[in-house]
Amino acid sequence: MALLLAPGGDHSVKPDELECTDACRATEGVDRKTLRTVLAINLAQSLGGGVVGVLASSAGLIGAAVDNLADAGVYGLSLFAVGGSAARKARAARVSGAILILLSLLLVIEVLRRFFAGAEPIGPAMMAAAAINAGLNLVCLRLLRAHRGQGVHFDASWIFTSNDTLVNLGIVASGLLVMVLGSPIPDLVIGVVTAAVAAKGGMEILEMAQEARHGDDAPR
């Protein structure tokens, strides 16, 4: 492979190490715009869902709000990784996965606390908030779809948001069961399911980050 000499010295620079071209910068700009949009959506979901979750005494909604906050952290880390090396993207994904697993453990503790302390979740509030969140998650998925395969940080973001969509649909169902059965158990169950989904997503992200790191370390 031909080498280009850097001006003012004898340092050689490979073509693939040259500065990002205009097209490259344009692509990175689109990536950042998408991530900023989904970051803002998830922050709004976390704040709104958390408030409704506390008022409605819903472990499921509180769990979803915590999950959205974790998602916002993932998107922030993904913003940090845009334009960086594969190793940098893998590091961002590893942090994202670890955060998600930690939050899933905290959510299990909260569900247990509510089980022993007693709780009376409000079914209609759960259903309304979760339905709105699911709709917003679909918007995020549509924005992220065009970026799949552009790095492990984007793949991690897709996993987070896909999981959130399923969780919120589950909260809608649990809210209906709370109304029909007059019991908080469905809400506590969806809280545990949310924690399990979050932990599974965290493990998948860690595995992808590990594969990406090994791929970056492989001889070229």
GIJO-V746582 format. One record per backbone hydrogen bond with DSSP energy under -0.5 kcal/mol. CO is the residue of the C=O (numbers start at 0). NH is the residue of the N-H. E is the energy in kcal/mol with one decimal. If there is no record, write none. Layout:
BEGIN
co=(CO | CO)
nh=(NH | NH)
e=(E | E)
END
This chain:
BEGIN
co=(3 | 5 | 10 | 12 | 13 | 14 | 20 | 21 | 22 | 23 | 24 | 25 | 26 | 27 | 28 | 29 | 30 | 31 | 32 | 33 | 34 | 35 | 36 | 37 | 38 | 39 | 40 | 41 | 42 | 43 | 44 | 45 | 46 | 47 | 48 | 49 | 50 | 51 | 52 | 53 | 55 | 56 | 57 | 58 | 59 | 60 | 61 | 62 | 63 | 64 | 65 | 66 | 67 | 68 | 69 | 70 | 71 | 72 | 73 | 74 | 75 | 76 | 77 | 80 | 84 | 85 | 86 | 87 | 88 | 89 | 90 | 91 | 92 | 93 | 94 | 95 | 96 | 97 | 98 | 99 | 100 | 101 | 102 | 103 | 104 | 105 | 106 | 107 | 108 | 109 | 110 | 111 | 112 | 113 | 120 | 121 | 122 | 123 | 124 | 125 | 126 | 127 | 128 | 129 | 130 | 131 | 132 | 133 | 134 | 135 | 136 | 137 | 138 | 139 | 140 | 141 | 143 | 144 | 146 | 150 | 150 | 151 | 152 | 153 | 154 | 155 | 156 | 157 | 158 | 159 | 160 | 161 | 162 | 163 | 164 | 165 | 166 | 167 | 168 | 169 | 170 | 171 | 172 | 173 | 174 | 175 | 176 | 177 | 183 | 183 | 184 | 185 | 186 | 187 | 188 | 189 | 190 | 191 | 192 | 193 | 194 | 195 | 196 | 197 | 198 | 199 | 200 | 201 | 202 | 203 | 204 | 205 | 206 | 207 | 208 | 209 | 210 | 211 | 212 | 213)
nh=(12 | 8 | 5 | 3 | 16 | 17 | 24 | 25 | 26 | 27 | 28 | 29 | 30 | 31 | 32 | 33 | 34 | 35 | 36 | 37 | 38 | 39 | 40 | 41 | 42 | 43 | 44 | 45 | 46 | 47 | 48 | 49 | 50 | 51 | 52 | 53 | 54 | 55 | 57 | 56 | 121 | 58 | 61 | 62 | 63 | 64 | 65 | 66 | 67 | 68 | 69 | 70 | 71 | 72 | 73 | 74 | 75 | 76 | 77 | 78 | 79 | 80 | 81 | 83 | 88 | 89 | 90 | 91 | 92 | 93 | 94 | 95 | 96 | 97 | 98 | 99 | 100 | 101 | 102 | 103 | 104 | 105 | 106 | 107 | 108 | 109 | 110 | 111 | 112 | 113 | 114 | 115 | 116 | 117 | 122 | 125 | 126 | 127 | 128 | 129 | 130 | 131 | 132 | 133 | 134 | 135 | 136 | 137 | 138 | 139 | 140 | 141 | 142 | 143 | 144 | 145 | 146 | 147 | 149 | 153 | 154 | 155 | 156 | 157 | 158 | 159 | 160 | 161 | 162 | 163 | 164 | 165 | 166 | 167 | 168 | 169 | 170 | 171 | 172 | 173 | 174 | 175 | 176 | 177 | 178 | 179 | 180 | 181 | 186 | 187 | 188 | 189 | 190 | 191 | 192 | 193 | 194 | 195 | 196 | 197 | 198 | 199 | 200 | 201 | 202 | 203 | 204 | 205 | 206 | 207 | 208 | 209 | 210 | 211 | 212 | 213 | 214 | 215 | 216 | 217)
e=(-2.7 | -1.1 | -2.7 | -1.8 | -2.2 | -1.5 | -2.7 | -2.2 | -2.2 | -2.5 | -2.1 | -1.9 | -2.4 | -2.6 | -2.2 | -2.4 | -2.4 | -2.7 | -2.0 | -2.4 | -2.1 | -2.3 | -2.2 | -2.3 | -2.1 | -2.1 | -2.3 | -2.5 | -2.3 | -2.8 | -3.0 | -2.0 | -2.1 | -2.4 | -2.7 | -2.2 | -2.4 | -2.9 | -2.6 | -0.7 | -1.7 | -0.6 | -2.0 | -2.5 | -2.3 | -2.4 | -2.4 | -2.4 | -2.4 | -2.0 | -2.2 | -2.4 | -2.4 | -1.8 | -2.1 | -2.8 | -2.1 | -2.3 | -2.5 | -2.2 | -1.7 | -1.5 | -1.3 | -2.6 | -2.2 | -2.4 | -2.2 | -2.0 | -2.2 | -2.4 | -2.1 | -2.0 | -2.7 | -2.3 | -2.3 | -2.2 | -2.0 | -2.2 | -2.5 | -1.8 | -1.7 | -2.0 | -2.1 | -1.8 | -1.8 | -2.0 | -2.5 | -2.3 | -2.2 | -2.3 | -2.1 | -2.1 | -2.2 | -1.8 | -0.8 | -2.0 | -2.5 | -2.4 | -2.4 | -2.4 | -2.2 | -2.0 | -2.3 | -2.6 | -2.0 | -2.1 | -2.4 | -1.9 | -1.5 | -2.1 | -2.5 | -2.1 | -1.9 | -2.4 | -1.8 | -0.6 | -1.9 | -1.2 | -1.8 | -0.6 | -2.0 | -2.4 | -1.6 | -2.2 | -2.0 | -2.4 | -2.2 | -2.5 | -2.4 | -2.1 | -2.0 | -1.8 | -2.5 | -2.6 | -1.9 | -2.0 | -2.0 | -1.9 | -1.8 | -2.5 | -2.5 | -1.7 | -2.0 | -2.5 | -1.8 | -2.5 | -3.1 | -1.7 | -0.6 | -2.0 | -2.8 | -2.3 | -1.6 | -1.9 | -2.5 | -2.6 | -1.9 | -2.4 | -2.9 | -2.5 | -2.5 | -2.5 | -2.6 | -2.4 | -2.2 | -2.3 | -2.3 | -2.2 | -2.2 | -2.3 | -2.5 | -2.2 | -2.3 | -2.6 | -2.2 | -2.2 | -2.4 | -2.0 | -1.8 | -1.0)
END
